[in-house]
Amino acid sequence: MNNSVTNTARLLWAGLRALLVLTVVTGILYPLAITGVAQGIFPGKANGSEIKADGKVVGSSLIGQAYNLPLKKGQETPEPDLKWFQGRPQNGLGTNSVNTQYKLILSGATNRSGDNAELIKWVKDAKAAVIKDNSVNGYTVKPSDVPADAVTSSGSGLDPDISPEYADLQVHRIAEKNGLPVARVQKLVDEHSDGRILGFMGEPTVNVLELNIALKELVARS
């Protein structure tokens, strides 16, 4: 009986010591080490890839934002504010996403198939809106000019980037709405276009938030 109690107590004490050691190593030391390495080598990414403007954080380079007009009485979704570069469809330019406000809690896709009638209608409506909104001052957007990312949302609904082709398509509208030369707006897009990662992975992109911050600064100087 005494041996049994002694053995049980020894095993419990050994288990408790293992629990304490593992808690300290995996619950305290390891997280602190990883946090230290991340802060030392990748501080920007470790802190959420924040983007600042006018001395304050205005967003993250990883999360898209909506650029809409104030919601009018009776409207369910606001209209896009066309003086800004628009991201992938959410409000205004098609609602083919479960995420209509770039809300993190609603991240996800509709999972509709390519031949789904509702999805096809969304894409057609989005394309018509893109053509209408961006055909200004004699510049005409043809249906074949509209890239896929202009009429479809991303899988997460949070994509912060658009293709350079979609950014280029918006240049004339942006210039007209802000009273800027087309060439200057085009240069802005070119300056904020990123190529493929390591030259071969992924596709060229333009971060919409960074582009709009640069546009705001350009308008302020004009």
C-alpha beads as a LAMMPS data file, in Angstrom:
LAMMPS data file: protein, C-alpha beads

222 atoms
221 bonds

1 atom types
1 bond types

-500.0 500.0 xlo xhi
-500.0 500.0 ylo yhi
-500.0 500.0 zlo zhi

Masses

1 110.0

Atoms # bond

1 1 1 0.000 0.000 0.000
2 1 1 2.759 2.425 0.963
3 1 1 4.705 1.537 -2.188
4 1 1 1.627 2.170 -4.313
5 1 1 1.032 5.587 -2.774
6 1 1 4.723 6.464 -3.112
7 1 1 4.833 5.441 -6.765
8 1 1 1.658 7.400 -7.537
9 1 1 3.027 10.497 -5.803
10 1 1 6.331 10.170 -7.689
11 1 1 4.538 9.878 -11.020
12 1 1 2.296 12.851 -10.268
13 1 1 5.301 14.959 -9.279
14 1 1 7.149 13.929 -12.452
15 1 1 4.102 14.829 -14.543
16 1 1 3.751 18.183 -12.789
17 1 1 7.416 18.997 -13.388
18 1 1 7.063 18.088 -17.088
19 1 1 3.964 20.288 -17.328
20 1 1 5.768 23.231 -15.722
21 1 1 8.852 22.847 -17.920
22 1 1 6.842 22.507 -21.135
23 1 1 4.634 25.454 -20.159
24 1 1 7.667 27.669 -19.637
25 1 1 9.426 26.491 -22.819
26 1 1 6.495 26.375 -25.261
27 1 1 4.214 28.928 -23.624
28 1 1 6.710 31.622 -22.644
29 1 1 10.269 31.210 -23.969
30 1 1 9.403 30.046 -27.509
31 1 1 6.747 32.757 -28.154
32 1 1 9.090 35.433 -26.777
33 1 1 11.934 34.202 -28.991
34 1 1 9.753 34.124 -32.123
35 1 1 8.309 37.559 -31.310
36 1 1 11.799 38.945 -30.799
37 1 1 13.050 37.547 -34.103
38 1 1 9.971 38.839 -35.946
39 1 1 10.269 42.317 -34.425
40 1 1 13.977 42.428 -35.122
41 1 1 13.943 41.211 -38.728
42 1 1 10.392 41.894 -39.995
43 1 1 8.926 44.614 -37.744
44 1 1 6.508 45.908 -40.370
45 1 1 5.027 42.520 -41.159
46 1 1 5.019 41.470 -37.505
47 1 1 2.892 44.493 -36.643
48 1 1 0.282 43.931 -39.337
49 1 1 1.901 45.598 -42.379
50 1 1 0.458 48.952 -41.323
51 1 1 0.305 51.847 -43.775
52 1 1 0.569 55.372 -42.402
53 1 1 -0.521 58.696 -43.864
54 1 1 -0.410 62.112 -42.215
55 1 1 1.271 60.543 -39.198
56 1 1 -1.449 57.993 -38.436
57 1 1 -2.249 54.415 -39.389
58 1 1 -4.845 54.352 -42.168
59 1 1 -4.883 50.661 -42.963
60 1 1 -2.893 47.563 -43.787
61 1 1 -1.244 46.631 -47.055
62 1 1 -2.810 43.178 -46.613
63 1 1 -6.473 44.223 -46.315
64 1 1 -8.579 45.987 -48.945
65 1 1 -10.657 49.070 -48.214
66 1 1 -13.847 50.451 -49.702
67 1 1 -13.903 53.906 -51.338
68 1 1 -17.572 54.800 -51.366
69 1 1 -19.805 57.829 -51.123
70 1 1 -21.888 58.291 -47.947
71 1 1 -24.919 56.045 -47.864
72 1 1 -27.985 57.910 -49.120
73 1 1 -31.452 57.555 -47.656
74 1 1 -33.146 54.444 -48.985
75 1 1 -29.909 52.902 -50.307
76 1 1 -28.843 49.459 -49.167
77 1 1 -25.323 49.808 -50.554
78 1 1 -23.432 53.047 -51.180
79 1 1 -22.144 54.106 -54.590
80 1 1 -18.406 54.041 -55.297
81 1 1 -16.585 57.354 -54.901
82 1 1 -15.178 57.596 -58.417
83 1 1 -12.495 60.158 -57.598
84 1 1 -10.542 57.274 -56.050
85 1 1 -9.103 54.133 -57.575
86 1 1 -11.494 51.276 -56.878
87 1 1 -10.486 47.815 -55.708
88 1 1 -12.013 44.499 -56.640
89 1 1 -15.814 44.293 -56.566
90 1 1 -17.594 44.737 -53.273
91 1 1 -20.065 47.645 -53.309
92 1 1 -21.059 49.493 -56.456
93 1 1 -19.123 47.419 -58.990
94 1 1 -20.837 44.099 -58.565
95 1 1 -21.553 42.252 -55.348
96 1 1 -20.220 38.826 -56.276
97 1 1 -18.792 38.297 -52.808
98 1 1 -20.103 37.416 -49.383
99 1 1 -18.057 40.379 -48.193
100 1 1 -19.714 43.652 -49.209
101 1 1 -17.828 46.014 -46.893
102 1 1 -14.288 44.535 -46.630
103 1 1 -15.276 43.378 -43.135
104 1 1 -12.813 40.850 -41.743
105 1 1 -15.543 38.833 -40.057
106 1 1 -17.148 38.170 -43.440
107 1 1 -14.085 36.899 -45.254
108 1 1 -14.997 34.264 -47.806
109 1 1 -16.321 33.547 -51.273
110 1 1 -19.749 32.675 -52.644
111 1 1 -18.586 29.263 -53.938
112 1 1 -20.909 29.630 -56.936
113 1 1 -19.944 27.714 -60.042
114 1 1 -18.852 29.449 -63.224
115 1 1 -22.165 28.725 -64.933
116 1 1 -24.316 29.977 -62.042
117 1 1 -26.940 32.367 -63.440
118 1 1 -26.709 34.786 -60.521
119 1 1 -22.915 34.939 -60.714
120 1 1 -23.068 35.526 -64.480
121 1 1 -25.481 38.417 -63.916
122 1 1 -23.220 39.917 -61.256
123 1 1 -20.242 39.792 -63.606
124 1 1 -22.196 41.294 -66.506
125 1 1 -23.529 44.092 -64.288
126 1 1 -20.056 44.743 -62.920
127 1 1 -18.580 44.911 -66.430
128 1 1 -21.286 47.331 -67.569
129 1 1 -20.576 49.550 -64.553
130 1 1 -16.826 49.502 -65.184
131 1 1 -17.327 50.464 -68.840
132 1 1 -19.803 53.244 -67.995
133 1 1 -17.811 54.733 -65.104
134 1 1 -14.464 54.746 -66.889
135 1 1 -15.534 55.945 -70.358
136 1 1 -14.882 59.675 -69.959
137 1 1 -13.710 62.605 -72.087
138 1 1 -13.632 60.661 -75.332
139 1 1 -11.868 57.686 -73.763
140 1 1 -13.946 54.581 -74.401
141 1 1 -13.559 51.333 -72.515
142 1 1 -14.343 48.279 -74.631
143 1 1 -15.687 45.079 -73.045
144 1 1 -12.465 43.331 -74.044
145 1 1 -10.488 45.938 -72.067
146 1 1 -12.044 44.925 -68.738
147 1 1 -9.770 42.534 -66.794
148 1 1 -11.153 39.703 -64.677
149 1 1 -10.268 41.332 -61.341
150 1 1 -12.464 44.323 -62.231
151 1 1 -15.579 42.161 -62.226
152 1 1 -14.843 39.362 -59.747
153 1 1 -14.041 39.420 -56.063
154 1 1 -11.144 37.472 -54.586
155 1 1 -11.609 34.233 -52.679
156 1 1 -11.314 36.041 -49.353
157 1 1 -13.136 39.204 -50.387
158 1 1 -10.279 41.140 -48.732
159 1 1 -7.790 41.452 -51.608
160 1 1 -5.943 44.792 -51.266
161 1 1 -4.480 44.638 -54.780
162 1 1 -5.676 45.014 -58.335
163 1 1 -3.925 44.275 -61.609
164 1 1 -2.000 47.047 -63.380
165 1 1 -4.479 46.596 -66.244
166 1 1 -7.414 47.486 -64.000
167 1 1 -5.517 50.455 -62.556
168 1 1 -4.646 51.657 -66.082
169 1 1 -8.293 51.388 -67.091
170 1 1 -9.239 53.824 -64.291
171 1 1 -6.604 56.459 -65.112
172 1 1 -8.755 58.664 -67.367
173 1 1 -11.608 58.709 -64.874
174 1 1 -9.289 59.578 -61.992
175 1 1 -7.669 62.361 -64.006
176 1 1 -11.057 63.812 -64.963
177 1 1 -12.530 63.620 -61.441
178 1 1 -9.480 65.210 -59.814
179 1 1 -8.519 67.735 -62.481
180 1 1 -5.163 66.088 -63.157
181 1 1 -3.253 65.383 -66.386
182 1 1 -3.773 61.847 -67.624
183 1 1 -0.030 61.366 -68.067
184 1 1 0.639 62.285 -64.434
185 1 1 -1.962 59.828 -63.135
186 1 1 -0.600 57.117 -65.420
187 1 1 2.890 57.756 -64.040
188 1 1 1.489 57.374 -60.531
189 1 1 0.090 53.959 -61.432
190 1 1 3.368 52.890 -63.019
191 1 1 5.294 53.969 -59.906
192 1 1 3.053 51.857 -57.666
193 1 1 2.956 48.727 -59.825
194 1 1 4.797 45.733 -58.384
195 1 1 6.109 42.931 -60.560
196 1 1 6.009 39.198 -59.915
197 1 1 7.665 37.965 -56.720
198 1 1 11.277 37.052 -57.543
199 1 1 10.390 37.770 -61.149
200 1 1 8.339 34.627 -61.768
201 1 1 5.847 33.962 -58.934
202 1 1 2.328 35.369 -58.924
203 1 1 1.083 38.260 -61.036
204 1 1 1.942 41.999 -61.180
205 1 1 -0.162 43.983 -58.705
206 1 1 -1.030 47.495 -57.558
207 1 1 -1.903 48.107 -53.916
208 1 1 -5.053 50.263 -54.004
209 1 1 -4.589 51.879 -50.582
210 1 1 -0.999 52.910 -51.287
211 1 1 -2.023 54.191 -54.719
212 1 1 -4.866 56.282 -53.298
213 1 1 -2.607 57.757 -50.603
214 1 1 -0.200 58.827 -53.345
215 1 1 -3.137 60.213 -55.354
216 1 1 -4.309 62.265 -52.363
217 1 1 -0.821 63.727 -51.992
218 1 1 -0.672 64.513 -55.708
219 1 1 -4.041 66.292 -55.607
220 1 1 -2.928 68.299 -52.564
221 1 1 0.172 69.501 -54.422
222 1 1 -1.727 70.416 -57.598

Bonds

1 1 1 2
2 1 2 3
3 1 3 4
4 1 4 5
5 1 5 6
6 1 6 7
7 1 7 8
8 1 8 9
9 1 9 10
10 1 10 11
11 1 11 12
12 1 12 13
13 1 13 14
14 1 14 15
15 1 15 16
16 1 16 17
17 1 17 18
18 1 18 19
19 1 19 20
20 1 20 21
21 1 21 22
22 1 22 23
23 1 23 24
24 1 24 25
25 1 25 26
26 1 26 27
27 1 27 28
28 1 28 29
29 1 29 30
30 1 30 31
31 1 31 32
32 1 32 33
33 1 33 34
34 1 34 35
35 1 35 36
36 1 36 37
37 1 37 38
38 1 38 39
39 1 39 40
40 1 40 41
41 1 41 42
42 1 42 43
43 1 43 44
44 1 44 45
45 1 45 46
46 1 46 47
47 1 47 48
48 1 48 49
49 1 49 50
50 1 50 51
51 1 51 52
52 1 52 53
53 1 53 54
54 1 54 55
55 1 55 56
56 1 56 57
57 1 57 58
58 1 58 59
59 1 59 60
60 1 60 61
61 1 61 62
62 1 62 63
63 1 63 64
64 1 64 65
65 1 65 66
66 1 66 67
67 1 67 68
68 1 68 69
69 1 69 70
70 1 70 71
71 1 71 72
72 1 72 73
73 1 73 74
74 1 74 75
75 1 75 76
76 1 76 77
77 1 77 78
78 1 78 79
79 1 79 80
80 1 80 81
81 1 81 82
82 1 82 83
83 1 83 84
84 1 84 85
85 1 85 86
86 1 86 87
87 1 87 88
88 1 88 89
89 1 89 90
90 1 90 91
91 1 91 92
92 1 92 93
93 1 93 94
94 1 94 95
95 1 95 96
96 1 96 97
97 1 97 98
98 1 98 99
99 1 99 100
100 1 100 101
101 1 101 102
102 1 102 103
103 1 103 104
104 1 104 105
105 1 105 106
106 1 106 107
107 1 107 108
108 1 108 109
109 1 109 110
110 1 110 111
111 1 111 112
112 1 112 113
113 1 113 114
114 1 114 115
115 1 115 116
116 1 116 117
117 1 117 118
118 1 118 119
119 1 119 120
120 1 120 121
121 1 121 122
122 1 122 123
123 1 123 124
124 1 124 125
125 1 125 126
126 1 126 127
127 1 127 128
128 1 128 129
129 1 129 130
130 1 130 131
131 1 131 132
132 1 132 133
133 1 133 134
134 1 134 135
135 1 135 136
136 1 136 137
137 1 137 138
138 1 138 139
139 1 139 140
140 1 140 141
141 1 141 142
142 1 142 143
143 1 143 144
144 1 144 145
145 1 145 146
146 1 146 147
147 1 147 148
148 1 148 149
149 1 149 150
150 1 150 151
151 1 151 152
152 1 152 153
153 1 153 154
154 1 154 155
155 1 155 156
156 1 156 157
157 1 157 158
158 1 158 159
159 1 159 160
160 1 160 161
161 1 161 162
162 1 162 163
163 1 163 164
164 1 164 165
165 1 165 166
166 1 166 167
167 1 167 168
168 1 168 169
169 1 169 170
170 1 170 171
171 1 171 172
172 1 172 173
173 1 173 174
174 1 174 175
175 1 175 176
176 1 176 177
177 1 177 178
178 1 178 179
179 1 179 180
180 1 180 181
181 1 181 182
182 1 182 183
183 1 183 184
184 1 184 185
185 1 185 186
186 1 186 187
187 1 187 188
188 1 188 189
189 1 189 190
190 1 190 191
191 1 191 192
192 1 192 193
193 1 193 194
194 1 194 195
195 1 195 196
196 1 196 197
197 1 197 198
198 1 198 199
199 1 199 200
200 1 200 201
201 1 201 202
202 1 202 203
203 1 203 204
204 1 204 205
205 1 205 206
206 1 206 207
207 1 207 208
208 1 208 209
209 1 209 210
210 1 210 211
211 1 211 212
212 1 212 213
213 1 213 214
214 1 214 215
215 1 215 216
216 1 216 217
217 1 217 218
218 1 218 219
219 1 219 220
220 1 220 221
221 1 221 222
